[in-house]
Structures are given as structure tokens and as C-alpha cells.
């Protein structure tokens, strides 16, 4: 569930960031417009002062020079050319253009594409560009449109994830209800098997009843797994060495031995290999991997090795390896996709569910390891 929250979190942060940026930029534009209005007010005052009686005011030339300075300070790029097209004056142009006649003419043409020049027959032509505020306002609509598209996209993604979560909630409820309904017949079967154990006499019948008891225990464990679907993961000590021993022994008794021989064995150190996790769900993952390994042998003799080893980082690595044909390279990226299966009657949910259990319930990794022969799936858990 934690992974499904990140689109909503990104959308909320995106909305807040967009609003904060928009408010900040709006205040910046307002501040610049106020500065431009104040500059125009000062220019008007200087012009009015220059038009007054010169006997009581300063020299008009000084006022005109002040106006020229204020125009330079406005930041508006200006280039003045004479009747022959030669540059006679400029203001607020890049320093790299100073002294470069060809580059300056190209810059003038660029200014003319933005705004038509102002022609004064007695002076020449005034070529001007855009102020910083106008340049920013030209970009803002595109950025706003991009932000809206991203927010709408995240919103749609969040709606899709919400629908998927609702469907999974329904499936989880159905799984728990199925487990509840299985409880009564399983209890009855346990009673009948106990009665058979007290009445059978032959060795073959005794072995059959013992096998039935083991299968009944497995059905009970499967029922418990369905009860665990959709519930918070458990964090308890799991002895991985004992877990791989039990599963290897169980499947070894049910592996083919007539037309073909499949050996299933376990490997681990002598001491316990302990990690924190949900033993019921980890057993589910291992059963999926062992069954896939047995199916991968495809009617040939082979061996499946289930091992548990501690990692140098303090965690545990559980590996299920077979000596079959392996996984083709072009399928390695698809085998964990839900609904994808190489089997004719496969549902394609085993490996997908196994990876989800390992990653979301145990904060671990389920990967297809590189091997010289066959296929090897590693469950990597932290300590």
C-alpha cells in the first residue's frame, strides 16, 4: 500500500508547489510593474520640468540625459540605427555584441521579428525588444499548461489506482471468506483421518493415512494464507533453514519418480538462519518457486535445490535453483508481470504474487539470478 500512496503524494506536492510558484511569480510581476510605473512617473516629472520656463528650472538637456539614463535602467533592449542602417546608439544589449557588427545586425533583425521598429525620419529607426516581465509572461502560459497536464495525469492515475485498490479489497474479502468456509470441512476431515489412524492395520493403508494427514495440514496452511491476504504483515522470527528443509521434504515425496526422476533437496548451514517476516507468506512464495522449478524441468530428469544462507549485510538469501533449460533472455523482464505465463494453462499470477509478497510485505527483493545452467530465483531479505 505504501507504493500506491506516492502518486497522491506527488499530486498534492505538485499542486502546492504550483500554487506557491504562481503566487510568488505573480508578486514578482506586480513588483516589477510597480517599479515600471514609478519610473514612468519620474520620467513624466522630468519632462514636465523641462517644458517649464527655463528661467526657473534647470537646463532641459540635463532632463533629457536623465530620461535617457532611466530608459537604460528599465532594462528594455534598444538599438538606434541611422537612415543607412548603421547602429548609432544602443542600450541594454548583451555585452558580447559590443564591437561585433555582424552579430549586432543579426540581433537587430531578431528585435524586429519581435516588435516592429519605430521609424523617425530625422533620427532613423528605433529597434526594441521585450522587458523581463513580458519575456516571462510569454513563457508562463506554456508552463501553466504543462503543470495542468501533469496534475490531470496524476489525478487520472490516482483514480485508476483507487479503482484497482477497491477491486483488490473485494478480492481480499472473497479470499478471507473462502478461508472461513474451508474451516468446517477441514475440521471434519481432520476428525475422519484421526479415526482412520486408529482403525487401519496394513502398512500401505497406514502410509496412505499419513500422507492424507500431511495433505490436510497443507490445506490448512493454504487456508491460513488466504486469511492473511489484505491484512497487515506479521513480523516474527522465521528459521529459514527449517523452512527450506520442510518444503524440500514435502515436495520430494511428491516429485515424479517413474517416467522421470526429480530430486529435491535443501542446503543451509548447520546453525539456524533466522530473519524477521511472515512465515506463512514466505512459505507461499517458496512453494510457488519450487513448483515452477519442477515444471521447468519439462518431463526430464533433474534436480531442484532450495538453499538458505546468511548474507554479509546481516540478512538472508533464499534460493530456489533448478538445472533445467533456464529462462530465455527475451522473457526475463516479463516473467514477473501479472497475467504473463509461458504455460498453456497458466494464469500468470504466481511469480507476480510472490514478488509482491517479498517486496511489499517483507521489504525484500525477488530476483532472477544469473546462473550457468538452469534458473535460480533469489529471495533477498534484510536482517
Secondary structure as GFF3:
##gff-version 3
##sequence-region A 1 383
A	DSSP	alpha_helix	2	51	.	.	.	ID=ss1
A	DSSP	alpha_helix	60	73	.	.	.	ID=ss2
A	DSSP	beta_strand	78	81	.	.	.	ID=ss3
A	DSSP	beta_strand	87	91	.	.	.	ID=ss4
A	DSSP	three_ten_helix	95	97	.	.	.	ID=ss5
A	DSSP	alpha_helix	101	114	.	.	.	ID=ss6
A	DSSP	beta_strand	118	120	.	.	.	ID=ss7
A	DSSP	beta_strand	124	128	.	.	.	ID=ss8
A	DSSP	alpha_helix	132	199	.	.	.	ID=ss9
A	DSSP	alpha_helix	203	228	.	.	.	ID=ss10
A	DSSP	beta_strand	236	239	.	.	.	ID=ss11
A	DSSP	alpha_helix	240	252	.	.	.	ID=ss12
A	DSSP	beta_strand	262	268	.	.	.	ID=ss13
A	DSSP	beta_strand	274	277	.	.	.	ID=ss14
A	DSSP	alpha_helix	279	296	.	.	.	ID=ss15
A	DSSP	beta_strand	302	310	.	.	.	ID=ss16
A	DSSP	beta_strand	316	322	.	.	.	ID=ss17
A	DSSP	three_ten_helix	329	331	.	.	.	ID=ss18
A	DSSP	alpha_helix	350	356	.	.	.	ID=ss19
A	DSSP	pi_helix	357	361	.	.	.	ID=ss20
A	DSSP	alpha_helix	362	362	.	.	.	ID=ss21
A	DSSP	beta_strand	365	369	.	.	.	ID=ss22
A	DSSP	beta_strand	375	381	.	.	.	ID=ss23
###
